[in-house]
Amino acid sequence: MLPRLETGVCLLSETDPGRLPPCAAEVAFIGRSNAGKSTLLNSVCRRDMARVSKTPGRTRAINVFRVGQDRWLVDLPGYGFAVGSEAERAGWGPMIEGYLKSRPSLRMIFALIDAKIGPTRLDLQMVEWLRSYNLPWRPVASKADQVKKSHAQARRREAAHAMGLQPEDLAWVSAQDGSGLRELRNEVIALLTP
């Protein structure tokens, strides 16, 4: 039996990955602005802990949530369109890259795509970047409820193939109707279990 995720507590928000303290295990969520990262993270934890906004790009730092003894969920800034100054947005890429390449305790990067839109050019660039650095990653199609059930299987297949994967490799989830959440939650718990 897998343990439950403890109530998520925002441990810290940091813009310099070099200042993050060590931890035993962590998983990170990344994706385009407006892919639903914060909403999905809240659903996985069954608690509103990550700030959700209608405006893309509100996550502007590495937001660390403690979900167990020395166990973290990390919400990273989105890439693509975001509201903010040009200088601020220019710093997000190096910040995210620095975090992803420097954390020995990083067990998995959940790379979110919008199920309705499919992987964009930016999503595919992120996938290639993760592969080029041999980082552990798992594709997750969020907002699956926005795809008609009659089209879901074909849409999942198309999205997976665009990333060079099989349909079963792509988690198909919805924070709205709960589909796929239990499996994703169990995967996160297993990754963070000692």
Buried (B, 14 or more C-beta within 10 A) or exposed (E): EEEEBEEBEEBBEBBEBEEBEEBEBBBBBBBBBBBBBBBBBBBBBEBEBBEBEEEBBBBBBBBBBBBBEBBBBBBBBBBBEBEBEEEBBEBBEEBBEBBBEEBEBBBBBBBBBBBBBBBBEBBBEBBEBBEEEEBEBBBBBBBBBEBEEEEBEEBBBEBBEBBEBEBEEBBBBBBBEEBBBEEBBEBBBEBBEE
